[in-house]
Amino acid sequence: MRDLRFNDIYEVIESWEALRRIPNYKEATGCIVYQHLFESCPQIKVLFGFSNDIDVNSDAVWKSKLFLMHAKHTTEMIEKFLDMMGPDIELLTGVLQDLEERYAKYEVTTDMYPILGEALIFALEKQLGKRFTPRLKKVWRDVYSELIHEMIHHGRVM
């Protein structure tokens, strides 16, 4: 990874550890991510098996097995990436490349990645509250940007 400093990676991992102490954090965080994602980019709903006209604030969506499955899976995937950011960094690059290729088959476009990043930042802010400082927000954005850079520029040719 290009310009990530050890301290930045450490701060991101430490903040994720704080998140893990929140009960039911995987589903809760993932639900916030998807709610924000669907509100920010409504056309993305269909990529996840939902109709464009669903109300992302309805109890029916929040209790939907499909919605909860996507929410939990996304949180687990982020957690996997963070676990690999230490000694398995080379393996992470390959995983990111494979993931980008798989997402392309589902018609996920590269312009959707920043929207997902902002949804993740929003969820972290909401979940961690005051612990999610402006500095930590910047560090998360930097780390996320680097992950996406690896995913896009070392994966398939655009």
Sequence and secondary structure as in RCSB ss.txt:
>XXXX:A:sequence
MRDLRFNDIYEVIESWEALRRIPNYKEATGCIVYQHLFESCPQIKVLFGFSNDIDVNSDAVWKSKLFLMHAKHTT
EMIEKFLDMMGPDIELLTGVLQDLEERYAKYEVTTDMYPILGEALIFALEKQLGKRFTPRLKKVWRDVYSELIHE
MIHHGRVM
>XXXX:A:secstr
  S  HHHHHHHHHHHHHHHTSTTHHHHHHHHHHHHHHHH GGGGGGGT  TT  TTSHHHHT HHHHHHHHHHH
HHHHHHHHHTSTTHHHHHHHHHHHHHHHHHTT  GGGHHHHHHHHHHHHHHHHGGGS HHHHHHHHHHHHHHHHH
HHHSSS  
